[in-house]
Amino acid sequence: MYLTESDILLFSGDSITDGNRGHTMDCNHIMGHGYQTIVSGTLALENAQTQPKFVNKGYSGATMGDLLEKWPQDVLDNHPTLVSLLAGVNDGMRGLSENRTTEQIAQRYRNDLCGAIDLTFSALGRIPFVLLEPFYLPLDRTDVSYRYVPHPLCEADRPRPDADETAETTARRIESMTLMQLAARETADEYGCIFIELQKPFEQAAARSRREYFTWDGTHPTITGHALIAGLWLDGVRGI
């Protein structure tokens, strides 16, 4: 993917994109740690002669509505030439905790997503907008240790975040996520966004290994999962 000195690629999303990013000018950590760093580093190296720029505006715990509230200052004020967005998992979890139906969760997600795209295209023109599919991989909870993640030691004394999920909670999360995935795909088609499918690639890759090797709690990717997302992102965007 060829980038010029005037290109600014901006990544928005929840904790998966936040990646414990820095909020000061510490260039070791300013992009966070995850797929967005792999993508940015790859494209920065490929285009080092022209020196494009990269911005991370992910927020841990953010819903699509939370991102929309900050969209003018976080996104529009940075004048990106490409926007990448991955959000949705918190919409599902927060919506379920607030006793909304799965249909209501998906509709709110769609409305906020459309609002962000409308603001972007209105202010910046029809720049490339990359929409990544939200995903969820429920794990086997008969063993809630960290033994299957790609690290020999990983907070062994800390309970896995999904350890107390019930079968009912998992079923409702799957239902809400399925509806949000449909909303994301339909919205991408409606607006002409670049859609990056994630659910099926995660399931297919994990089938050759273990789900815990790709996501350590069903929601957040491991280094393996982040590498998978980065590869899918680059494959999906390189042609533009």
KEGU-136547 format. One line per field, with one value per atom (N, C-alpha, C): residue number from 1; residue in one letter; x, y, z. Coordinates in steps of 0.02 Angstrom, whole numbers, plus 32768, in hexadecimal, padded with zeros to 4 digits. Example, Ala and Ser with C-alpha at 12.3 -4.5 7.8 and 13.67 -1.06 7.14 Angstrom:
<pts>
seq c(1/1/1/2/2/2)
type c(A/A/A/S/S/S)
c1 c(8294/8267/8294/8282/82AC/8285)
c2 c(7EE4/7F1F/7F5B/7F90/7FCB/8002)
c3 c(8186/8186/8186/8162/8165/818A)
</pts>
This chain:
<pts>
seq c(1/1/1/2/2/2/3/3/3/4/4/4/5/5/5/6/6/6/7/7/7/8/8/8/9/9/9/10/10/10/11/11/11/12/12/12/13/13/13/14/14/14/15/15/15/16/16/16/17/17/17/18/18/18/19/19/19/20/20/20/21/21/21/22/22/22/23/23/23/24/24/24/25/25/25/26/26/26/27/27/27/28/28/28/29/29/29/30/30/30/31/31/31/32/32/32/33/33/33/34/34/34/35/35/35/36/36/36/37/37/37/38/38/38/39/39/39/40/40/40/41/41/41/42/42/42/43/43/43/44/44/44/45/45/45/46/46/46/47/47/47/48/48/48/49/49/49/50/50/50/51/51/51/52/52/52/53/53/53/54/54/54/55/55/55/56/56/56/57/57/57/58/58/58/59/59/59/60/60/60/61/61/61/62/62/62/63/63/63/64/64/64/65/65/65/66/66/66/67/67/67/68/68/68/69/69/69/70/70/70/71/71/71/72/72/72/73/73/73/74/74/74/75/75/75/76/76/76/77/77/77/78/78/78/79/79/79/80/80/80/81/81/81/82/82/82/83/83/83/84/84/84/85/85/85/86/86/86/87/87/87/88/88/88/89/89/89/90/90/90/91/91/91/92/92/92/93/93/93/94/94/94/95/95/95/96/96/96/97/97/97/98/98/98/99/99/99/100/100/100/101/101/101/102/102/102/103/103/103/104/104/104/105/105/105/106/106/106/107/107/107/108/108/108/109/109/109/110/110/110/111/111/111/112/112/112/113/113/113/114/114/114/115/115/115/116/116/116/117/117/117/118/118/118/119/119/119/120/120/120/121/121/121/122/122/122/123/123/123/124/124/124/125/125/125/126/126/126/127/127/127/128/128/128/129/129/129/130/130/130/131/131/131/132/132/132/133/133/133/134/134/134/135/135/135/136/136/136/137/137/137/138/138/138/139/139/139/140/140/140/141/141/141/142/142/142/143/143/143/144/144/144/145/145/145/146/146/146/147/147/147/148/148/148/149/149/149/150/150/150/151/151/151/152/152/152/153/153/153/154/154/154/155/155/155/156/156/156/157/157/157/158/158/158/159/159/159/160/160/160/161/161/161/162/162/162/163/163/163/164/164/164/165/165/165/166/166/166/167/167/167/168/168/168/169/169/169/170/170/170/171/171/171/172/172/172/173/173/173/174/174/174/175/175/175/176/176/176/177/177/177/178/178/178/179/179/179/180/180/180/181/181/181/182/182/182/183/183/183/184/184/184/185/185/185/186/186/186/187/187/187/188/188/188/189/189/189/190/190/190/191/191/191/192/192/192/193/193/193/194/194/194/195/195/195/196/196/196/197/197/197/198/198/198/199/199/199/200/200/200/201/201/201/202/202/202/203/203/203/204/204/204/205/205/205/206/206/206/207/207/207/208/208/208/209/209/209/210/210/210/211/211/211/212/212/212/213/213/213/214/214/214/215/215/215/216/216/216/217/217/217/218/218/218/219/219/219/220/220/220/221/221/221/222/222/222/223/223/223/224/224/224/225/225/225/226/226/226/227/227/227/228/228/228/229/229/229/230/230/230/231/231/231/232/232/232/233/233/233/234/234/234/235/235/235/236/236/236/237/237/237/238/238/238/239/239/239/240/240/240)
type c(M/M/M/Y/Y/Y/L/L/L/T/T/T/E/E/E/S/S/S/D/D/D/I/I/I/L/L/L/L/L/L/F/F/F/S/S/S/G/G/G/D/D/D/S/S/S/I/I/I/T/T/T/D/D/D/G/G/G/N/N/N/R/R/R/G/G/G/H/H/H/T/T/T/M/M/M/D/D/D/C/C/C/N/N/N/H/H/H/I/I/I/M/M/M/G/G/G/H/H/H/G/G/G/Y/Y/Y/Q/Q/Q/T/T/T/I/I/I/V/V/V/S/S/S/G/G/G/T/T/T/L/L/L/A/A/A/L/L/L/E/E/E/N/N/N/A/A/A/Q/Q/Q/T/T/T/Q/Q/Q/P/P/P/K/K/K/F/F/F/V/V/V/N/N/N/K/K/K/G/G/G/Y/Y/Y/S/S/S/G/G/G/A/A/A/T/T/T/M/M/M/G/G/G/D/D/D/L/L/L/L/L/L/E/E/E/K/K/K/W/W/W/P/P/P/Q/Q/Q/D/D/D/V/V/V/L/L/L/D/D/D/N/N/N/H/H/H/P/P/P/T/T/T/L/L/L/V/V/V/S/S/S/L/L/L/L/L/L/A/A/A/G/G/G/V/V/V/N/N/N/D/D/D/G/G/G/M/M/M/R/R/R/G/G/G/L/L/L/S/S/S/E/E/E/N/N/N/R/R/R/T/T/T/T/T/T/E/E/E/Q/Q/Q/I/I/I/A/A/A/Q/Q/Q/R/R/R/Y/Y/Y/R/R/R/N/N/N/D/D/D/L/L/L/C/C/C/G/G/G/A/A/A/I/I/I/D/D/D/L/L/L/T/T/T/F/F/F/S/S/S/A/A/A/L/L/L/G/G/G/R/R/R/I/I/I/P/P/P/F/F/F/V/V/V/L/L/L/L/L/L/E/E/E/P/P/P/F/F/F/Y/Y/Y/L/L/L/P/P/P/L/L/L/D/D/D/R/R/R/T/T/T/D/D/D/V/V/V/S/S/S/Y/Y/Y/R/R/R/Y/Y/Y/V/V/V/P/P/P/H/H/H/P/P/P/L/L/L/C/C/C/E/E/E/A/A/A/D/D/D/R/R/R/P/P/P/R/R/R/P/P/P/D/D/D/A/A/A/D/D/D/E/E/E/T/T/T/A/A/A/E/E/E/T/T/T/T/T/T/A/A/A/R/R/R/R/R/R/I/I/I/E/E/E/S/S/S/M/M/M/T/T/T/L/L/L/M/M/M/Q/Q/Q/L/L/L/A/A/A/A/A/A/R/R/R/E/E/E/T/T/T/A/A/A/D/D/D/E/E/E/Y/Y/Y/G/G/G/C/C/C/I/I/I/F/F/F/I/I/I/E/E/E/L/L/L/Q/Q/Q/K/K/K/P/P/P/F/F/F/E/E/E/Q/Q/Q/A/A/A/A/A/A/A/A/A/R/R/R/S/S/S/R/R/R/R/R/R/E/E/E/Y/Y/Y/F/F/F/T/T/T/W/W/W/D/D/D/G/G/G/T/T/T/H/H/H/P/P/P/T/T/T/I/I/I/T/T/T/G/G/G/H/H/H/A/A/A/L/L/L/I/I/I/A/A/A/G/G/G/L/L/L/W/W/W/L/L/L/D/D/D/G/G/G/V/V/V/R/R/R/G/G/G/I/I/I)
c1 c(802B/8000/802C/8025/804F/802F/8058/8041/8070/8054/807C/8089/80B0/80C1/8084/804F/8013/7FE1/7FEF/7FC0/7FC4/7F89/7F83/7F50/7F66/7F3A/7F27/7EE6/7ECD/7EA6/7EB7/7E96/7E6B/7E2B/7DFC/7DDF/7DCA/7DAC/7DAC/7DA3/7DA1/7DE4/7DE5/7E24/7E51/7E33/7E5C/7E88/7E6E/7E95/7EBE/7EA2/7EC7/7F0B/7F0B/7F49/7F78/7F5B/7F83/7FAF/7F93/7FB9/7FCE/8003/8019/7FF0/7FEA/7FC7/7FF7/8037/806A/8097/80C6/80F0/812A/8117/8147/813E/816A/8160/816B/8181/8183/813D/810E/80CD/8093/809F/8069/8034/8047/8016/7FF6/800C/7FF2/8013/7FF7/8016/7FE1/7FE2/7FAF/7FB1/7F79/7F75/7F85/7F6E/7F78/7FC2/7FE8/8030/8053/803C/8058/804A/800B/7FF8/801F/8021/8043/808E/80AC/80F3/8103/80D9/80E4/80DF/80AA/80A0/80D3/80E7/811A/815C/816E/81AC/81A8/8170/8168/8169/8154/814F/817D/81B5/81E2/81FC/8200/8219/81EA/81A9/8178/8160/816C/8160/8117/80E8/80A3/809D/8063/8058/8021/8023/7FF4/7FDC/7F9A/7F7C/7F51/7F55/7F2A/7EFB/7EBA/7E87/7E57/7E73/7E4B/7E44/7E0D/7E00/7DE7/7E09/7DF4/7DAE/7D83/7D3F/7D0D/7D23/7CF7/7CC3/7C87/7C54/7C58/7C32/7C2F/7C14/7BE5/7BCA/7BFE/7C29/7C5E/7C8E/7C9F/7CCC/7CAC/7C6C/7C49/7C4B/7C45/7C48/7C8A/7CC0/7D03/7D18/7CEE/7D01/7D1A/7CF8/7D10/7D58/7D68/7DAC/7DDE/7DC9/7DF8/7E08/7DD5/7DDE/7DE1/7DAD/7DA9/7DE1/7DF1/7E25/7E6B/7E73/7EB4/7EBA/7E83/7E82/7EA1/7E88/7EA5/7E93/7EBC/7EAC/7E92/7E94/7E75/7E62/7E25/7E0E/7E02/7E1A/7E0E/7DEA/7DB6/7D8B/7D7B/7D87/7D74/7D52/7D11/7CEB/7CAD/7C90/7C52/7C4C/7C84/7C7F/7C64/7C77/7C5E/7C15/7C00/7BBA/7B8F/7BA8/7B83/7B82/7BBC/7BBF/7B9A/7BA2/7B80/7B35/7B21/7ADB/7AB9/7ADA/7ABE/7AB9/7AEC/7AEA/7AB3/7A9F/7A69/7A26/7A23/79E5/79C5/79ED/79D3/79CE/79A0/799C/79D6/79E4/7A1B/7A0D/79CD/79BB/79C7/79B7/79C4/7A0F/7A36/7A7F/7A9A/7A84/7A9D/7A87/7A49/7A30/7A55/7A63/7A89/7AD0/7AEE/7B31/7B30/7AFE/7AF9/7AEF/7AC4/7AB7/7AF7/7B1B/7B59/7B8F/7B93/7BC3/7BB3/7B75/7B62/7B71/7B66/7B75/7BBE/7BEA/7C32/7C47/7C2B/7C3C/7C20/7BE3/7BC6/7BF1/7C06/7C30/7C71/7C8F/7CCE/7CC8/7C98/7C91/7C7B/7C53/7C3D/7C77/7CA4/7CDB/7D18/7D25/7D65/7D5D/7D20/7D15/7D15/7D0F/7D08/7D4D/7D6F/7DB0/7DA5/7DD8/7DD1/7DBF/7D8C/7D75/7D76/7DA1/7DAA/7D81/7D51/7D26/7D35/7D50/7D60/7D25/7D17/7CDE/7CEB/7CBE/7CC6/7CBF/7CE0/7CE1/7CDF/7CCF/7CCC/7CD6/7D07/7D15/7D0F/7CD5/7CCF/7CFF/7D1E/7D51/7D36/7D5C/7D4D/7D5A/7D26/7D2E/7D37/7D41/7D53/7D9B/7DC2/7E07/7E10/7E0E/7E12/7E58/7E89/7ECE/7EE7/7F25/7F44/7F76/7F6F/7FA2/7FA6/7F71/7F70/7F7F/7F8C/7F9F/7FE8/7FFF/8043/807A/8075/80A8/80AF/80EC/80F5/80D8/80D9/80BC/808E/8050/8022/7FF1/8008/7FDD/7FB7/7FDD/7FBF/7F92/7F9D/7F75/7F38/7F2D/7EF4/7EBE/7E7F/7E4A/7E41/7E33/7E25/7DE4/7DE2/7DA7/7D65/7D66/7D27/7D16/7D3B/7D33/7CED/7CCB/7C8A/7C4F/7C5D/7C26/7BFA/7BBA/7B8B/7B7B/7B5D/7B49/7B16/7AEA/7AB8/7AD9/7B09/7B2D/7B51/7B72/7B96/7B66/7B2D/7AFD/7AE3/7AD6/7ABD/7AF4/7B33/7B6A/7B72/7B6D/7B72/7B3A/7AFD/7AC4/7ACD/7AE1/7AE9/7B23/7B59/7B92/7B80/7B59/7B44/7B1C/7AEF/7AC8/7AF3/7B24/7B50/7B7E/7B92/7BBB/7B94/7B55/7B2B/7B23/7B19/7B12/7B52/7B8C/7BCB/7BD4/7BC5/7BCD/7B9E/7B5F/7B2E/7B41/7B59/7B6E/7BA9/7BD8/7C12/7BFC/7BCE/7BB4/7B90/7B68/7B41/7B6E/7BA4/7BCF/7C0D/7C17/7C51/7C91/7C8C/7CC7/7CEC/7D2B/7D51/7D41/7D24/7D0E/7D41/7D59/7D89/7D66/7D59/7D39/7D6A/7D53/7D7E/7D63/7D21/7D05/7D1A/7D0B/7D1B/7D65/7D8F/7DD7/7DF2/7DD8/7DED/7DD8/7D9B/7D82/7DAB/7DB9/7DDE/7E26/7E46/7E8B/7E8E/7E5F/7E5F/7E50/7E2B/7E1B/7E59/7E8E/7ECD/7EFA/7EE3/7F0B/7EDD/7ED9/7EA8/7E91/7E54/7E3A/7E63/7E79/7E9F/7EE2/7EFA/7F39/7F2E/7EF0/7EDF/7EBC/7E98/7E78/7E78/7E8F/7E9B/7E5D/7E28/7DEB/7DAC/7DB4/7D7B/7D6F/7D8C/7D81/7DC2/7DF6/7E35/7E66/7E84/7EB3/7EF5/7F14/7F59/7F85/7FC7/7FF3/7FE2/7FCD/7FBA/7F7D/7F4B/7F0F/7F1C/7F46/7F56/7F7A/7FA6/7FC9/7F97/7F66/7F32/7F0B/7EF5/7ED0/7EFA/7F3A/7F65/7F6C/7F75/7F7B/7F3C/7F02/7EC3/7EB9/7ECC/7EC6/7EF1/7F2F/7F5C/7F45/7F2E/7F15/7ED8/7EAD/7E6F/7E78/7EAE/7EB7/7EEC/7F18/7F51/7F3D/7F03/7EF2/7EDB/7ED0/7EB3/7EEA)
c2 c(7FC4/8000/803E/8066/80A2/80DC/80FC/8136/8171/81AD/81E9/820D/8241/8268/828B/8292/82B3/8281/8241/820F/8208/8204/81F8/81C0/8187/814F/814F/814F/8154/8115/80F9/80BC/80CE/80BD/80C9/8087/8085/8048/8043/8006/7FFA/7FE1/7FB7/7FA3/7F7B/7F58/7F31/7F60/7F9B/7FCD/7FF8/8009/8030/8011/7FD0/7FAC/7FCB/7FEA/800C/8042/8066/809A/80D1/80F3/812C/816A/8198/81D6/8212/8203/8236/8225/8252/8248/8218/81DC/81A5/8177/817C/8158/810D/80F5/80AC/8090/80B7/809C/80C3/80F7/8124/8102/80CD/80AA/806F/8062/8029/7FE9/7FB1/7F70/7F42/7F36/7F0C/7F11/7EFD/7EFA/7F3D/7F74/7FB6/7FC9/7FB0/7FBD/7F94/7F55/7F2C/7F4A/7F5F/7F7E/7FBE/7FEA/802A/8020/7FF3/7FE7/7FCC/7F9E/7F82/7FB7/7FE0/8013/804C/805B/808F/8079/803B/8022/8020/800A/8007/804C/807F/80C2/80F4/80DB/8106/8141/8139/8170/81AC/819E/81D5/81EA/81BF/81D1/81E2/81B5/81C0/81BE/81D1/81D5/81A5/8193/8162/8179/8172/818A/8153/814A/811B/8142/8138/8157/8123/80E9/80B6/80C4/80AD/80B6/8075/805F/8022/802C/7FFC/7FFF/8026/8043/8070/8049/8063/804C/8077/8065/808E/80D3/80D6/8117/8142/8123/8149/8166/813E/8155/818E/8188/81BB/81FF/81FF/823D/8261/823C/8259/8260/824B/8247/828A/82C2/8301/8312/830E/8320/82E8/82AA/8272/8261/8265/824F/828A/82B2/82E7/831A/832B/835E/8347/8305/82EA/82E6/82F4/82F5/82B6/827B/823E/8236/8211/81FF/81B8/8194/8152/8148/812E/811E/80D4/80B6/806F/806A/8040/803D/7FF4/7FE3/7FA3/7FAF/7FA4/7FAE/7F82/7F77/7F51/7F24/7F07/7ED7/7EF8/7F36/7F58/7F6D/7F7B/7F89/7F4E/7F11/7ED6/7ECA/7ECE/7EC0/7EF5/7F35/7F6A/7F66/7F58/7F54/7F1B/7EE2/7EAA/7EBB/7EDE/7EF1/7F23/7F48/7F7A/7F5E/7F1C/7EF8/7F0D/7F23/7F30/7EEE/7EEA/7EAE/7EAD/7E73/7E6E/7E98/7E9C/7EC6/7F0F/7F26/7F6B/7F7A/7F4A/7F53/7F5D/7F32/7F36/7F76/7F8C/7FC8/8006/8009/8042/8042/8008/8002/801C/8006/801B/8067/8082/80CB/80F2/80DD/8101/80F8/80BD/80B0/80DC/80DF/810A/8153/8167/81AC/81BD/818E/819A/819E/8172/8174/81B3/81C5/8202/8240/8245/827D/827E/8243/823E/8254/8239/8248/8291/82AB/82F0/8320/8312/8340/8335/82F6/82E5/82CB/82C6/82A7/825B/8239/81F0/81D0/81DB/81BB/8170/8147/8100/80F7/80CE/80C0/8074/805C/8014/8000/7FD4/7FBE/7F75/7F68/7F24/7F05/7EC8/7EA5/7E97/7EAB/7E97/7E4B/7E2E/7DE5/7DD0/7D90/7D73/7D28/7D0D/7CC6/7CAA/7C92/7C76/7C3C/7C38/7C06/7BCC/7B97/7B5D/7B71/7B71/7B87/7B4D/7B10/7AD9/7AE0/7B07/7B17/7B61/7B88/7BD1/7BEB/7BC0/7BD6/7BF9/7C11/7C32/7C05/7BC3/7B96/7B93/7BA9/7BA2/7BE3/7C1A/7C58/7C53/7C7D/7C76/7C93/7C88/7CA0/7C6D/7C5F/7C2D/7C42/7C83/7C9D/7CD8/7CD6/7D0C/7D15/7D38/7D48/7D0B/7CD6/7C97/7C9D/7CCF/7CD6/7D02/7D18/7D44/7D1D/7D1F/7CFA/7D12/7CE5/7CF9/7D20/7D58/7D84/7D63/7D30/7D10/7CD4/7CC9/7C8C/7C85/7CBC/7CB9/7CC2/7CC4/7CCB/7C8D/7C97/7C5F/7C4D/7C13/7BFE/7C2F/7C49/7C79/7CBA/7CD2/7D0F/7D06/7CCD/7CC0/7CBE/7C9E/7C99/7CDE/7D09/7D4C/7D76/7D6D/7D91/7D7C/7D3B/7D23/7D40/7D41/7D5B/7DA6/7DCC/7E14/7E21/7DFA/7E03/7DF1/7DBC/7DA9/7DE0/7E00/7E36/7E74/7E82/7EBB/7EAD/7E70/7E5E/7E69/7E56/7E62/7EAC/7ED3/7F1B/7F3A/7F22/7F3D/7F2E/7EF1/7EDE/7F07/7F0D/7F32/7F7C/7F98/7FDE/7FE9/7FBB/7FC0/7FBF/7F94/7F90/7FD1/7FEA/8027/8063/806A/80A4/8099/805D/8050/804C/8034/802C/7FEB/7FE8/7FAB/7F80/7F46/7F1B/7EE3/7EDD/7EA9/7E75/7E3B/7E05/7DE9/7DDF/7DC5/7D86/7D81/7D48/7D05/7CFD/7CBD/7CAF/7CE0/7CD3/7CBE/7CDD/7CC9/7C80/7C70/7C2C/7BF9/7C09/7BDA/7BD2/7C08/7C04/7BDF/7BED/7BCD/7B82/7B6E/7B27/7AFD/7B1C/7AF9/7AFB/7B1D/7B25/7B21/7B57/7B5F/7BA7/7BB2/7BF6/7C21/7C03/7C29/7C41/7C24/7C3A/7C7A/7C89/7CC4/7CFA/7CE8/7D19/7CFE/7D24/7D09/7D0D/7D2E/7D31/7D30/7D20/7D1F/7D61/7D96/7DDA/7DF9/7DF6/7E19/7DE9/7DFD/7DD0/7DC9/7D90/7D87/7DA4/7D9D/7DB3/7D8E/7D4F/7D28/7D47/7D59/7D77/7DBB/7DE2/7E24/7E1D/7DEC/7DE0/7DCB/7DA3/7D8E/7DCB/7DF6/7E32/7E5E/7E67/7E92/7E77/7E36/7E18/7E21/7E17/7E20/7E69/7E97/7EDE/7EF0/7EDC/7EEC/7ECD/7E8F/7E6E/7E92/7EAA/7ECA/7F11/7F31/7F79/7F85/7F56/7F63/7F79/7F66/7F75/7FBC/7FE3/8026/8057)
c3 c(8000/8000/8000/7FCC/7FC5/7FEB/8016/803C/802F/8033/8027/8069/8066/80A2/80C0/809A/80B4/80D0/80CD/80E6/8132/8151/8199/81A2/81BE/81CA/8214/8221/8265/8278/82B2/82CB/8307/8303/8339/8350/838F/83A8/83F3/840C/8454/846C/84A0/84BF/848F/845F/842F/8407/83F7/83D3/8402/843C/846D/847B/848B/8495/84C9/84FC/852F/8511/84E1/84BE/84EE/84DC/8503/84F2/8521/8516/8519/8519/8515/84DA/84CB/8490/84A1/84B7/84C0/8485/8456/8416/841C/8457/8461/8465/8480/8491/8474/844E/843B/840F/83EA/83C1/83E6/8424/8447/8430/8446/8437/841B/83DB/83BC/8371/8352/8309/82E9/8309/82EC/82EA/8319/8319/82E3/82DB/82A6/8261/8257/8217/820C/823E/8236/822A/8250/8246/8202/81E9/81A7/8171/8175/8142/8148/8186/818F/8170/817A/815C/8110/80F6/80AD/808D/80B4/8098/80BC/80D6/80FC/80D4/8093/8069/806A/806D/806C/80B2/80E4/812B/813B/812F/8144/8190/81AA/81F3/8208/8249/8264/82A9/82B6/82F4/8312/8354/8377/83A5/839B/83C5/83E1/83F4/8415/845F/847D/84C4/84E3/8516/8538/8556/854A/8564/853B/8504/84DD/84B5/84B4/8485/8446/8414/83D7/83E7/8416/842A/844D/8476/8497/8463/8432/83FD/83D5/83C8/83A2/83C5/8407/842E/8424/841E/8417/83CE/83A0/8359/833C/834A/832C/833F/837F/8394/8388/8391/838B/8342/8319/82D3/82A4/82A2/826F/8277/82B5/82C0/82AC/82A5/828F/8243/821F/81D6/81B7/81CC/81AF/8166/8143/80FD/80F9/8130/8137/8180/818B/81CF/81D3/820A/8219/825B/825D/8298/82AA/82E9/8305/8348/834C/838A/8388/83C2/83C5/8402/8418/844F/848E/849C/84D8/84D0/8492/8486/849D/848C/849F/84EA/8509/8551/857A/8568/858D/8582/8544/8535/855C/8561/8586/85D1/85EB/8632/8641/860D/8615/85FF/85F5/85E5/85A4/8574/8532/850C/84DD/84B3/8483/8468/8438/83F9/83E7/83AD/83BB/83F8/840B/840D/8425/8426/83E0/83B2/836E/834B/8359/8338/8351/8393/83AD/8390/838C/836E/8326/8300/82BA/82B4/82DE/82DC/82EB/831E/8330/82FB/82DF/82A9/826D/8259/8221/8231/826F/8282/827A/828D/8285/823C/8214/81CC/81AB/81BD/81A1/81B2/81F0/8204/81DD/81D4/81B1/8169/8146/80FF/80F4/8123/811D/8125/8155/8164/8138/8126/8105/80BE/80A7/8066/806C/8034/8036/8038/8070/807A/8087/807F/808F/80D8/80E4/8127/812F/815C/8166/81A4/819A/81D1/81DF/821B/822F/8254/8245/8263/82AD/82DA/8320/8326/8357/835C/83A5/83AF/83F2/83EC/8410/8410/8457/846B/84AE/84B6/84F2/84FF/8529/852A/8554/859C/85C5/860B/863B/8620/864C/8664/8640/8655/864A/867F/8679/868B/8684/868E/8650/8654/861B/85F8/8602/85E8/859C/857A/8531/850D/8531/8510/84FB/84CC/84B1/84DD/851F/854E/8585/859C/85D1/8614/8622/8660/864E/8665/8655/868F/86C2/86FB/8714/8724/8738/8774/879F/87DC/87D1/8795/8786/8762/8778/8756/870E/86E2/869D/869C/8677/867B/866A/8640/862C/8658/868F/86B7/86D3/86E3/8704/86D3/8694/8664/8666/8661/865F/8616/860D/85CB/85AD/85D9/85C2/85AB/85D1/85BE/857C/8574/8536/84FB/8503/84CD/84B8/84E9/84D9/84BA/84D0/84B0/8468/845B/8416/83EB/8407/83E1/83D1/8403/83F7/83C7/83CE/83A1/8359/8350/830D/82EB/8311/82F5/82E7/8312/8305/82C9/82C1/8287/8246/8247/820C/8200/8236/822F/8213/8229/8211/81C7/81B3/816C/8140/8155/812E/812A/8161/8162/8134/8135/8108/80C0/80AF/806B/8058/8086/8079/806B/8091/808C/8060/8048/801F/8048/8086/80B0/809E/80B1/80AB/80E8/80DD/8114/811F/815D/816D/8199/817E/81A4/81D7/8215/824A/826B/8274/8299/827A/823A/821A/8217/8205/8206/824A/8280/82C2/82D0/82BF/82CC/82A4/8265/823B/8253/8266/827E/82C0/82ED/832E/8329/82F6/82EE/82E1/82C9/82BE/82FB/8330/836C/83A8/83CF/8404/8404/8417/841A/844A/8481/84B3/8498/8461/8444/841C/840B/83E3/840B/843E/846A/84B0/84E0/8523/854F/8539/8561/8535/84F6/84C8/84A5/84C0/84A5/848D/84B6/84A6/8485/844E/842C/8452/8449/845D/8426/842C/83F6/83B6/83BC/8381/835F/8388/836C/834E/836D/8351/830E/8309/82CA/8294/82A7/8277/825E/828C/8278/824A/825C/8234/81ED/81E7/81A4/817B/819A/8177/8163/8190/8181/8144/8145/810E/80CC/80CF/8093/8077/80A4/808E/8074/8088/8079/8045/8039/800E/7FC7/7FB0/7F6B/7F5E/7F93/7F87/7F74)
</pts>
